[in-house]
């Protein structure tokens, strides 16, 4: 269960974003967390930040983007039926 949510926004290079997110996570108690999850879209750069800064974390694609991928590969109904 998510009990608190914090946001870190940065418009710039991914390395600096990763540093800022890790700093905030440590400030919020990352070192004492039993489980760490990263929920993100499919951007490769985000998963690179996760691997670099939070290698112990379990990564998960967010619902919106996962459903987009599922919809793209699902059989489409035949028109006119």
PyMOL Python script that loads the backbone (N, CA, C, O; Angstrom):
from pymol import cmd

cmd.read_pdbstr("""\
ATOM      1  N   UNK A   1       0.837  -1.160   0.000  1.00  0.00           N
ATOM      2  CA  UNK A   1       0.000   0.000   0.000  1.00  0.00           C
ATOM      3  C   UNK A   1       0.897   1.242   0.000  1.00  0.00           C
ATOM      4  O   UNK A   1       1.836   1.355   0.788  1.00  0.00           O
ATOM      5  N   UNK A   2       0.586   2.144  -0.882  1.00  0.00           N
ATOM      6  CA  UNK A   2       1.310   3.411  -0.921  1.00  0.00           C
ATOM      7  C   UNK A   2       0.702   4.322   0.132  1.00  0.00           C
ATOM      8  O   UNK A   2      -0.494   4.610   0.099  1.00  0.00           O
ATOM      9  N   UNK A   3       1.524   4.772   1.060  1.00  0.00           N
ATOM     10  CA  UNK A   3       1.028   5.646   2.123  1.00  0.00           C
ATOM     11  C   UNK A   3       1.369   7.106   1.887  1.00  0.00           C
ATOM     12  O   UNK A   3       0.696   8.003   2.395  1.00  0.00           O
ATOM     13  N   UNK A   4       2.423   7.336   1.111  1.00  0.00           N
ATOM     14  CA  UNK A   4       2.819   8.708   0.779  1.00  0.00           C
ATOM     15  C   UNK A   4       3.386   8.725  -0.630  1.00  0.00           C
ATOM     16  O   UNK A   4       3.946   7.734  -1.098  1.00  0.00           O
ATOM     17  N   UNK A   5       3.237   9.848  -1.292  1.00  0.00           N
ATOM     18  CA  UNK A   5       3.769   9.990  -2.639  1.00  0.00           C
ATOM     19  C   UNK A   5       4.469  11.338  -2.738  1.00  0.00           C
ATOM     20  O   UNK A   5       3.944  12.357  -2.290  1.00  0.00           O
ATOM     21  N   UNK A   6       5.655  11.330  -3.326  1.00  0.00           N
ATOM     22  CA  UNK A   6       6.424  12.545  -3.512  1.00  0.00           C
ATOM     23  C   UNK A   6       6.796  12.650  -4.983  1.00  0.00           C
ATOM     24  O   UNK A   6       6.917  11.637  -5.673  1.00  0.00           O
ATOM     25  N   UNK A   7       6.975  13.849  -5.451  1.00  0.00           N
ATOM     26  CA  UNK A   7       7.286  14.078  -6.852  1.00  0.00           C
ATOM     27  C   UNK A   7       8.599  14.848  -6.957  1.00  0.00           C
ATOM     28  O   UNK A   7       8.835  15.810  -6.227  1.00  0.00           O
ATOM     29  N   UNK A   8       9.440  14.405  -7.876  1.00  0.00           N
ATOM     30  CA  UNK A   8      10.652  15.133  -8.213  1.00  0.00           C
ATOM     31  C   UNK A   8      10.553  15.444  -9.699  1.00  0.00           C
ATOM     32  O   UNK A   8      10.434  14.535 -10.521  1.00  0.00           O
ATOM     33  N   UNK A   9      10.602  16.701 -10.039  1.00  0.00           N
ATOM     34  CA  UNK A   9      10.525  17.116 -11.440  1.00  0.00           C
ATOM     35  C   UNK A   9      11.847  17.762 -11.835  1.00  0.00           C
ATOM     36  O   UNK A   9      12.437  18.532 -11.078  1.00  0.00           O
ATOM     37  N   UNK A  10      12.291  17.428 -13.037  1.00  0.00           N
ATOM     38  CA  UNK A  10      13.534  18.002 -13.538  1.00  0.00           C
ATOM     39  C   UNK A  10      13.488  17.970 -15.052  1.00  0.00           C
ATOM     40  O   UNK A  10      13.201  16.936 -15.654  1.00  0.00           O
ATOM     41  N   UNK A  11      13.767  19.091 -15.653  1.00  0.00           N
ATOM     42  CA  UNK A  11      13.829  19.163 -17.101  1.00  0.00           C
ATOM     43  C   UNK A  11      15.288  19.347 -17.470  1.00  0.00           C
ATOM     44  O   UNK A  11      15.812  20.461 -17.453  1.00  0.00           O
ATOM     45  N   UNK A  12      15.926  18.256 -17.799  1.00  0.00           N
ATOM     46  CA  UNK A  12      17.349  18.290 -18.106  1.00  0.00           C
ATOM     47  C   UNK A  12      17.850  16.891 -18.349  1.00  0.00           C
ATOM     48  O   UNK A  12      17.081  16.001 -18.711  1.00  0.00           O
ATOM     49  N   UNK A  13      19.139  16.693 -18.151  1.00  0.00           N
ATOM     50  CA  UNK A  13      19.698  15.381 -18.474  1.00  0.00           C
ATOM     51  C   UNK A  13      19.280  14.320 -17.453  1.00  0.00           C
ATOM     52  O   UNK A  13      19.044  14.633 -16.287  1.00  0.00           O
ATOM     53  N   UNK A  14      19.191  13.069 -17.899  1.00  0.00           N
ATOM     54  CA  UNK A  14      18.740  11.979 -17.031  1.00  0.00           C
ATOM     55  C   UNK A  14      19.644  11.741 -15.815  1.00  0.00           C
ATOM     56  O   UNK A  14      19.154  11.368 -14.749  1.00  0.00           O
ATOM     57  N   UNK A  15      20.946  11.952 -15.962  1.00  0.00           N
ATOM     58  CA  UNK A  15      21.848  11.720 -14.838  1.00  0.00           C
ATOM     59  C   UNK A  15      21.529  12.654 -13.661  1.00  0.00           C
ATOM     60  O   UNK A  15      21.539  12.236 -12.503  1.00  0.00           O
ATOM     61  N   UNK A  16      21.251  13.908 -13.975  1.00  0.00           N
ATOM     62  CA  UNK A  16      20.912  14.867 -12.917  1.00  0.00           C
ATOM     63  C   UNK A  16      19.564  14.524 -12.305  1.00  0.00           C
ATOM     64  O   UNK A  16      19.387  14.637 -11.092  1.00  0.00           O
ATOM     65  N   UNK A  17      18.617  14.109 -13.127  1.00  0.00           N
ATOM     66  CA  UNK A  17      17.322  13.676 -12.600  1.00  0.00           C
ATOM     67  C   UNK A  17      17.517  12.498 -11.642  1.00  0.00           C
ATOM     68  O   UNK A  17      16.946  12.480 -10.551  1.00  0.00           O
ATOM     69  N   UNK A  18      18.318  11.524 -12.048  1.00  0.00           N
ATOM     70  CA  UNK A  18      18.589  10.371 -11.191  1.00  0.00           C
ATOM     71  C   UNK A  18      19.205  10.775  -9.863  1.00  0.00           C
ATOM     72  O   UNK A  18      18.834  10.254  -8.811  1.00  0.00           O
ATOM     73  N   UNK A  19      20.151  11.706  -9.918  1.00  0.00           N
ATOM     74  CA  UNK A  19      20.784  12.187  -8.681  1.00  0.00           C
ATOM     75  C   UNK A  19      19.759  12.833  -7.767  1.00  0.00           C
ATOM     76  O   UNK A  19      19.755  12.587  -6.561  1.00  0.00           O
ATOM     77  N   UNK A  20      18.883  13.662  -8.340  1.00  0.00           N
ATOM     78  CA  UNK A  20      17.871  14.357  -7.543  1.00  0.00           C
ATOM     79  C   UNK A  20      16.852  13.393  -6.946  1.00  0.00           C
ATOM     80  O   UNK A  20      16.449  13.539  -5.792  1.00  0.00           O
ATOM     81  N   UNK A  21      16.442  12.417  -7.733  1.00  0.00           N
ATOM     82  CA  UNK A  21      15.477  11.430  -7.223  1.00  0.00           C
ATOM     83  C   UNK A  21      16.108  10.605  -6.104  1.00  0.00           C
ATOM     84  O   UNK A  21      15.471  10.361  -5.079  1.00  0.00           O
ATOM     85  N   UNK A  22      17.346  10.178  -6.293  1.00  0.00           N
ATOM     86  CA  UNK A  22      18.013   9.393  -5.258  1.00  0.00           C
ATOM     87  C   UNK A  22      18.200  10.206  -3.979  1.00  0.00           C
ATOM     88  O   UNK A  22      18.009   9.686  -2.880  1.00  0.00           O
ATOM     89  N   UNK A  23      18.569  11.466  -4.117  1.00  0.00           N
ATOM     90  CA  UNK A  23      18.722  12.329  -2.940  1.00  0.00           C
ATOM     91  C   UNK A  23      17.407  12.446  -2.184  1.00  0.00           C
ATOM     92  O   UNK A  23      17.383  12.343  -0.957  1.00  0.00           O
ATOM     93  N   UNK A  24      16.314  12.662  -2.910  1.00  0.00           N
ATOM     94  CA  UNK A  24      15.002  12.778  -2.265  1.00  0.00           C
ATOM     95  C   UNK A  24      14.585  11.459  -1.628  1.00  0.00           C
ATOM     96  O   UNK A  24      14.031  11.447  -0.529  1.00  0.00           O
ATOM     97  N   UNK A  25      14.848  10.357  -2.308  1.00  0.00           N
ATOM     98  CA  UNK A  25      14.495   9.040  -1.760  1.00  0.00           C
ATOM     99  C   UNK A  25      15.258   8.759  -0.468  1.00  0.00           C
ATOM    100  O   UNK A  25      14.692   8.228   0.488  1.00  0.00           O
ATOM    101  N   UNK A  26      16.517   9.107  -0.442  1.00  0.00           N
ATOM    102  CA  UNK A  26      17.294   8.935   0.798  1.00  0.00           C
ATOM    103  C   UNK A  26      16.741   9.816   1.910  1.00  0.00           C
ATOM    104  O   UNK A  26      16.633   9.389   3.059  1.00  0.00           O
ATOM    105  N   UNK A  27      16.393  11.042   1.558  1.00  0.00           N
ATOM    106  CA  UNK A  27      15.824  11.964   2.545  1.00  0.00           C
ATOM    107  C   UNK A  27      14.518  11.426   3.114  1.00  0.00           C
ATOM    108  O   UNK A  27      14.191  11.682   4.273  1.00  0.00           O
ATOM    109  N   UNK A  28      13.773  10.683   2.304  1.00  0.00           N
ATOM    110  CA  UNK A  28      12.478  10.141   2.703  1.00  0.00           C
ATOM    111  C   UNK A  28      12.566   8.745   3.310  1.00  0.00           C
ATOM    112  O   UNK A  28      11.536   8.143   3.612  1.00  0.00           O
ATOM    113  N   UNK A  29      13.785   8.216   3.496  1.00  0.00           N
ATOM    114  CA  UNK A  29      13.938   6.949   4.208  1.00  0.00           C
ATOM    115  C   UNK A  29      14.227   5.734   3.364  1.00  0.00           C
ATOM    116  O   UNK A  29      13.943   4.616   3.793  1.00  0.00           O
ATOM    117  N   UNK A  30      14.779   5.906   2.184  1.00  0.00           N
ATOM    118  CA  UNK A  30      15.086   4.778   1.307  1.00  0.00           C
ATOM    119  C   UNK A  30      15.918   3.713   2.017  1.00  0.00           C
ATOM    120  O   UNK A  30      15.700   2.519   1.811  1.00  0.00           O
ATOM    121  N   UNK A  31      16.853   4.129   2.837  1.00  0.00           N
ATOM    122  CA  UNK A  31      17.761   3.180   3.483  1.00  0.00           C
ATOM    123  C   UNK A  31      17.041   2.206   4.406  1.00  0.00           C
ATOM    124  O   UNK A  31      17.542   1.108   4.652  1.00  0.00           O
ATOM    125  N   UNK A  32      15.881   2.584   4.919  1.00  0.00           N
ATOM    126  CA  UNK A  32      15.153   1.710   5.843  1.00  0.00           C
ATOM    127  C   UNK A  32      13.954   1.023   5.194  1.00  0.00           C
ATOM    128  O   UNK A  32      13.221   0.292   5.861  1.00  0.00           O
ATOM    129  N   UNK A  33      13.752   1.251   3.908  1.00  0.00           N
ATOM    130  CA  UNK A  33      12.608   0.650   3.216  1.00  0.00           C
ATOM    131  C   UNK A  33      12.825  -0.840   3.019  1.00  0.00           C
ATOM    132  O   UNK A  33      13.907  -1.268   2.617  1.00  0.00           O
ATOM    133  N   UNK A  34      11.787  -1.634   3.304  1.00  0.00           N
ATOM    134  CA  UNK A  34      11.868  -3.076   3.075  1.00  0.00           C
ATOM    135  C   UNK A  34      11.813  -3.390   1.589  1.00  0.00           C
ATOM    136  O   UNK A  34      12.548  -4.251   1.106  1.00  0.00           O
ATOM    137  N   UNK A  35      10.954  -2.702   0.869  1.00  0.00           N
ATOM    138  CA  UNK A  35      10.795  -2.908  -0.565  1.00  0.00           C
ATOM    139  C   UNK A  35      10.843  -1.571  -1.274  1.00  0.00           C
ATOM    140  O   UNK A  35      10.336  -0.569  -0.770  1.00  0.00           O
ATOM    141  N   UNK A  36      11.454  -1.562  -2.440  1.00  0.00           N
ATOM    142  CA  UNK A  36      11.520  -0.350  -3.244  1.00  0.00           C
ATOM    143  C   UNK A  36      10.974  -0.686  -4.630  1.00  0.00           C
ATOM    144  O   UNK A  36      11.396  -1.660  -5.252  1.00  0.00           O
ATOM    145  N   UNK A  37      10.033   0.128  -5.106  1.00  0.00           N
ATOM    146  CA  UNK A  37       9.428  -0.069  -6.407  1.00  0.00           C
ATOM    147  C   UNK A  37       9.618   1.183  -7.253  1.00  0.00           C
ATOM    148  O   UNK A  37       9.514   2.305  -6.756  1.00  0.00           O
ATOM    149  N   UNK A  38       9.893   0.978  -8.522  1.00  0.00           N
ATOM    150  CA  UNK A  38       9.942   2.067  -9.482  1.00  0.00           C
ATOM    151  C   UNK A  38       8.825   1.805 -10.473  1.00  0.00           C
ATOM    152  O   UNK A  38       8.815   0.778 -11.152  1.00  0.00           O
ATOM    153  N   UNK A  39       7.890   2.730 -10.555  1.00  0.00           N
ATOM    154  CA  UNK A  39       6.794   2.638 -11.512  1.00  0.00           C
ATOM    155  C   UNK A  39       6.997   3.767 -12.511  1.00  0.00           C
ATOM    156  O   UNK A  39       7.056   4.938 -12.137  1.00  0.00           O
ATOM    157  N   UNK A  40       7.105   3.401 -13.790  1.00  0.00           N
ATOM    158  CA  UNK A  40       7.425   4.413 -14.796  1.00  0.00           C
ATOM    159  C   UNK A  40       6.880   3.994 -16.154  1.00  0.00           C
ATOM    160  O   UNK A  40       6.384   2.881 -16.330  1.00  0.00           O
ATOM    161  N   UNK A  41       6.983   4.915 -17.109  1.00  0.00           N
ATOM    162  CA  UNK A  41       6.590   4.565 -18.469  1.00  0.00           C
ATOM    163  C   UNK A  41       7.733   3.771 -19.114  1.00  0.00           C
ATOM    164  O   UNK A  41       8.694   3.411 -18.433  1.00  0.00           O
ATOM    165  N   UNK A  42       7.640   3.505 -20.372  1.00  0.00           N
ATOM    166  CA  UNK A  42       8.611   2.640 -21.029  1.00  0.00           C
ATOM    167  C   UNK A  42       9.883   3.310 -21.502  1.00  0.00           C
ATOM    168  O   UNK A  42      10.658   2.703 -22.241  1.00  0.00           O
ATOM    169  N   UNK A  43      10.115   4.542 -21.095  1.00  0.00           N
ATOM    170  CA  UNK A  43      11.323   5.244 -21.534  1.00  0.00           C
ATOM    171  C   UNK A  43      12.587   4.530 -21.075  1.00  0.00           C
ATOM    172  O   UNK A  43      12.784   4.305 -19.881  1.00  0.00           O
ATOM    173  N   UNK A  44      13.445   4.175 -22.030  1.00  0.00           N
ATOM    174  CA  UNK A  44      14.675   3.450 -21.709  1.00  0.00           C
ATOM    175  C   UNK A  44      15.520   4.233 -20.713  1.00  0.00           C
ATOM    176  O   UNK A  44      16.123   3.645 -19.815  1.00  0.00           O
ATOM    177  N   UNK A  45      15.571   5.548 -20.862  1.00  0.00           N
ATOM    178  CA  UNK A  45      16.407   6.357 -19.965  1.00  0.00           C
ATOM    179  C   UNK A  45      15.947   6.229 -18.517  1.00  0.00           C
ATOM    180  O   UNK A  45      16.772   6.283 -17.605  1.00  0.00           O
ATOM    181  N   UNK A  46      14.637   6.058 -18.288  1.00  0.00           N
ATOM    182  CA  UNK A  46      14.138   5.913 -16.913  1.00  0.00           C
ATOM    183  C   UNK A  46      14.620   4.596 -16.318  1.00  0.00           C
ATOM    184  O   UNK A  46      15.037   4.550 -15.161  1.00  0.00           O
ATOM    185  N   UNK A  47      14.562   3.526 -17.108  1.00  0.00           N
ATOM    186  CA  UNK A  47      15.012   2.225 -16.602  1.00  0.00           C
ATOM    187  C   UNK A  47      16.519   2.216 -16.395  1.00  0.00           C
ATOM    188  O   UNK A  47      17.019   1.494 -15.533  1.00  0.00           O
ATOM    189  N   UNK A  48      17.249   3.007 -17.171  1.00  0.00           N
ATOM    190  CA  UNK A  48      18.694   3.146 -16.939  1.00  0.00           C
ATOM    191  C   UNK A  48      18.956   3.854 -15.617  1.00  0.00           C
ATOM    192  O   UNK A  48      19.859   3.465 -14.875  1.00  0.00           O
ATOM    193  N   UNK A  49      18.177   4.891 -15.313  1.00  0.00           N
ATOM    194  CA  UNK A  49      18.307   5.587 -14.025  1.00  0.00           C
ATOM    195  C   UNK A  49      17.969   4.622 -12.890  1.00  0.00           C
ATOM    196  O   UNK A  49      18.666   4.582 -11.877  1.00  0.00           O
ATOM    197  N   UNK A  50      16.904   3.852 -13.062  1.00  0.00           N
ATOM    198  CA  UNK A  50      16.504   2.879 -12.030  1.00  0.00           C
ATOM    199  C   UNK A  50      17.641   1.891 -11.772  1.00  0.00           C
ATOM    200  O   UNK A  50      17.978   1.618 -10.619  1.00  0.00           O
ATOM    201  N   UNK A  51      18.226   1.359 -12.830  1.00  0.00           N
ATOM    202  CA  UNK A  51      19.317   0.389 -12.679  1.00  0.00           C
ATOM    203  C   UNK A  51      20.542   1.022 -12.039  1.00  0.00           C
ATOM    204  O   UNK A  51      21.204   0.395 -11.212  1.00  0.00           O
ATOM    205  N   UNK A  52      20.850   2.258 -12.412  1.00  0.00           N
ATOM    206  CA  UNK A  52      22.023   2.948 -11.893  1.00  0.00           C
ATOM    207  C   UNK A  52      21.853   3.384 -10.439  1.00  0.00           C
ATOM    208  O   UNK A  52      22.766   3.221  -9.629  1.00  0.00           O
ATOM    209  N   UNK A  53      20.690   3.936 -10.109  1.00  0.00           N
ATOM    210  CA  UNK A  53      20.482   4.540  -8.785  1.00  0.00           C
ATOM    211  C   UNK A  53      19.718   3.663  -7.796  1.00  0.00           C
ATOM    212  O   UNK A  53      19.874   3.810  -6.583  1.00  0.00           O
ATOM    213  N   UNK A  54      18.893   2.750  -8.311  1.00  0.00           N
ATOM    214  CA  UNK A  54      18.023   1.930  -7.448  1.00  0.00           C
ATOM    215  C   UNK A  54      18.049   0.483  -7.915  1.00  0.00           C
ATOM    216  O   UNK A  54      16.998  -0.097  -8.189  1.00  0.00           O
ATOM    217  N   UNK A  55      19.221  -0.100  -8.008  1.00  0.00           N
ATOM    218  CA  UNK A  55      19.347  -1.450  -8.560  1.00  0.00           C
ATOM    219  C   UNK A  55      18.610  -2.497  -7.724  1.00  0.00           C
ATOM    220  O   UNK A  55      18.271  -3.563  -8.237  1.00  0.00           O
ATOM    221  N   UNK A  56      18.358  -2.211  -6.453  1.00  0.00           N
ATOM    222  CA  UNK A  56      17.633  -3.138  -5.588  1.00  0.00           C
ATOM    223  C   UNK A  56      16.122  -3.071  -5.804  1.00  0.00           C
ATOM    224  O   UNK A  56      15.380  -3.918  -5.308  1.00  0.00           O
ATOM    225  N   UNK A  57      15.677  -2.071  -6.537  1.00  0.00           N
ATOM    226  CA  UNK A  57      14.237  -1.844  -6.718  1.00  0.00           C
ATOM    227  C   UNK A  57      13.642  -2.804  -7.741  1.00  0.00           C
ATOM    228  O   UNK A  57      14.315  -3.269  -8.661  1.00  0.00           O
ATOM    229  N   UNK A  58      12.382  -3.077  -7.551  1.00  0.00           N
ATOM    230  CA  UNK A  58      11.617  -3.829  -8.536  1.00  0.00           C
ATOM    231  C   UNK A  58      10.982  -2.804  -9.467  1.00  0.00           C
ATOM    232  O   UNK A  58      10.348  -1.854  -9.009  1.00  0.00           O
ATOM    233  N   UNK A  59      11.149  -2.992 -10.758  1.00  0.00           N
ATOM    234  CA  UNK A  59      10.605  -2.067 -11.733  1.00  0.00           C
ATOM    235  C   UNK A  59       9.287  -2.567 -12.301  1.00  0.00           C
ATOM    236  O   UNK A  59       9.086  -3.766 -12.490  1.00  0.00           O
ATOM    237  N   UNK A  60       8.400  -1.629 -12.567  1.00  0.00           N
ATOM    238  CA  UNK A  60       7.100  -1.982 -13.113  1.00  0.00           C
ATOM    239  C   UNK A  60       6.645  -0.891 -14.071  1.00  0.00           C
ATOM    240  O   UNK A  60       6.749   0.300 -13.778  1.00  0.00           O
ATOM    241  N   UNK A  61       6.142  -1.320 -15.212  1.00  0.00           N
ATOM    242  CA  UNK A  61       5.579  -0.387 -16.177  1.00  0.00           C
ATOM    243  C   UNK A  61       4.252   0.118 -15.642  1.00  0.00           C
ATOM    244  O   UNK A  61       3.451  -0.662 -15.129  1.00  0.00           O
ATOM    245  N   UNK A  62       4.014   1.419 -15.759  1.00  0.00           N
ATOM    246  CA  UNK A  62       2.761   1.965 -15.242  1.00  0.00           C
ATOM    247  C   UNK A  62       1.567   1.440 -16.048  1.00  0.00           C
ATOM    248  O   UNK A  62       1.710   1.046 -17.205  1.00  0.00           O
ATOM    249  N   UNK A  63       0.394   1.440 -15.419  1.00  0.00           N
ATOM    250  CA  UNK A  63      -0.804   0.847 -16.003  1.00  0.00           C
ATOM    251  C   UNK A  63      -1.156   1.470 -17.351  1.00  0.00           C
ATOM    252  O   UNK A  63      -1.484   0.756 -18.299  1.00  0.00           O
ATOM    253  N   UNK A  64      -1.090   2.774 -17.438  1.00  0.00           N
ATOM    254  CA  UNK A  64      -1.474   3.451 -18.672  1.00  0.00           C
ATOM    255  C   UNK A  64      -0.642   2.954 -19.853  1.00  0.00           C
ATOM    256  O   UNK A  64      -1.189   2.591 -20.894  1.00  0.00           O
ATOM    257  N   UNK A  65       0.671   2.940 -19.687  1.00  0.00           N
ATOM    258  CA  UNK A  65       1.541   2.536 -20.784  1.00  0.00           C
ATOM    259  C   UNK A  65       1.474   1.026 -21.027  1.00  0.00           C
ATOM    260  O   UNK A  65       1.581   0.582 -22.170  1.00  0.00           O
ATOM    261  N   UNK A  66       1.301   0.245 -19.979  1.00  0.00           N
ATOM    262  CA  UNK A  66       1.134  -1.203 -20.171  1.00  0.00           C
ATOM    263  C   UNK A  66      -0.122  -1.487 -20.981  1.00  0.00           C
ATOM    264  O   UNK A  66      -0.100  -2.323 -21.884  1.00  0.00           O
ATOM    265  N   UNK A  67      -1.220  -0.798 -20.668  1.00  0.00           N
ATOM    266  CA  UNK A  67      -2.463  -1.034 -21.409  1.00  0.00           C
ATOM    267  C   UNK A  67      -2.326  -0.581 -22.859  1.00  0.00           C
ATOM    268  O   UNK A  67      -2.922  -1.189 -23.748  1.00  0.00           O
ATOM    269  N   UNK A  68      -1.560   0.466 -23.114  1.00  0.00           N
ATOM    270  CA  UNK A  68      -1.299   0.878 -24.494  1.00  0.00           C
ATOM    271  C   UNK A  68      -0.600  -0.228 -25.281  1.00  0.00           C
ATOM    272  O   UNK A  68      -0.965  -0.516 -26.420  1.00  0.00           O
ATOM    273  N   UNK A  69       0.409  -0.845 -24.663  1.00  0.00           N
ATOM    274  CA  UNK A  69       1.143  -1.921 -25.322  1.00  0.00           C
ATOM    275  C   UNK A  69       0.244  -3.135 -25.548  1.00  0.00           C
ATOM    276  O   UNK A  69       0.298  -3.758 -26.608  1.00  0.00           O
ATOM    277  N   UNK A  70      -0.573  -3.469 -24.569  1.00  0.00           N
ATOM    278  CA  UNK A  70      -1.486  -4.603 -24.724  1.00  0.00           C
ATOM    279  C   UNK A  70      -2.501  -4.339 -25.829  1.00  0.00           C
ATOM    280  O   UNK A  70      -2.797  -5.221 -26.634  1.00  0.00           O
ATOM    281  N   UNK A  71      -3.025  -3.136 -25.861  1.00  0.00           N
ATOM    282  CA  UNK A  71      -3.999  -2.786 -26.895  1.00  0.00           C
ATOM    283  C   UNK A  71      -3.377  -2.898 -28.287  1.00  0.00           C
ATOM    284  O   UNK A  71      -4.028  -3.350 -29.229  1.00  0.00           O
ATOM    285  N   UNK A  72      -2.116  -2.484 -28.409  1.00  0.00           N
ATOM    286  CA  UNK A  72      -1.437  -2.508 -29.708  1.00  0.00           C
ATOM    287  C   UNK A  72      -1.267  -3.927 -30.248  1.00  0.00           C
ATOM    288  O   UNK A  72      -1.259  -4.121 -31.463  1.00  0.00           O
ATOM    289  N   UNK A  73      -1.133  -4.909 -29.380  1.00  0.00           N
ATOM    290  CA  UNK A  73      -0.920  -6.286 -29.842  1.00  0.00           C
ATOM    291  C   UNK A  73      -2.173  -7.154 -29.766  1.00  0.00           C
ATOM    292  O   UNK A  73      -2.136  -8.323 -30.151  1.00  0.00           O
ATOM    293  N   UNK A  74      -3.272  -6.601 -29.278  1.00  0.00           N
ATOM    294  CA  UNK A  74      -4.493  -7.400 -29.159  1.00  0.00           C
ATOM    295  C   UNK A  74      -5.169  -7.549 -30.518  1.00  0.00           C
ATOM    296  O   UNK A  74      -5.071  -6.666 -31.370  1.00  0.00           O
ATOM    297  N   UNK A  75      -5.856  -8.672 -30.714  1.00  0.00           N
ATOM    298  CA  UNK A  75      -6.586  -8.838 -31.975  1.00  0.00           C
ATOM    299  C   UNK A  75      -7.686  -7.786 -32.079  1.00  0.00           C
ATOM    300  O   UNK A  75      -8.414  -7.536 -31.118  1.00  0.00           O
ATOM    301  N   UNK A  76      -7.791  -7.195 -33.218  1.00  0.00           N
ATOM    302  CA  UNK A  76      -8.805  -6.162 -33.439  1.00  0.00           C
ATOM    303  C   UNK A  76     -10.057  -6.810 -34.039  1.00  0.00           C
ATOM    304  O   UNK A  76      -9.951  -7.733 -34.846  1.00  0.00           O
ATOM    305  N   UNK A  77     -11.218  -6.339 -33.655  1.00  0.00           N
ATOM    306  CA  UNK A  77     -12.443  -6.902 -34.217  1.00  0.00           C
ATOM    307  C   UNK A  77     -12.520  -6.640 -35.718  1.00  0.00           C
ATOM    308  O   UNK A  77     -12.050  -5.611 -36.203  1.00  0.00           O
ATOM    309  N   UNK A  78     -13.118  -7.581 -36.445  1.00  0.00           N
ATOM    310  CA  UNK A  78     -13.293  -7.417 -37.878  1.00  0.00           C
ATOM    311  C   UNK A  78     -14.366  -6.376 -38.131  1.00  0.00           C
ATOM    312  O   UNK A  78     -15.406  -6.388 -37.472  1.00  0.00           O
ATOM    313  N   UNK A  79     -14.134  -5.488 -39.061  1.00  0.00           N
ATOM    314  CA  UNK A  79     -15.141  -4.474 -39.353  1.00  0.00           C
ATOM    315  C   UNK A  79     -16.285  -5.100 -40.125  1.00  0.00           C
ATOM    316  O   UNK A  79     -16.071  -6.016 -40.918  1.00  0.00           O
ATOM    317  N   UNK A  80     -17.498  -4.616 -39.901  1.00  0.00           N
ATOM    318  CA  UNK A  80     -18.666  -5.101 -40.603  1.00  0.00           C
ATOM    319  C   UNK A  80     -19.302  -6.330 -39.988  1.00  0.00           C
ATOM    320  O   UNK A  80     -20.241  -6.877 -40.567  1.00  0.00           O
ATOM    321  N   UNK A  81     -18.846  -6.775 -38.871  1.00  0.00           N
ATOM    322  CA  UNK A  81     -19.433  -7.943 -38.207  1.00  0.00           C
ATOM    323  C   UNK A  81     -20.182  -7.557 -36.989  1.00  0.00           C
ATOM    324  O   UNK A  81     -20.740  -8.418 -36.309  1.00  0.00           O
TER     325      UNK A  81
END
""", "prot")
cmd.dss("prot")
cmd.show_as("cartoon", "prot")
cmd.util.cbc("prot")
cmd.orient("prot")
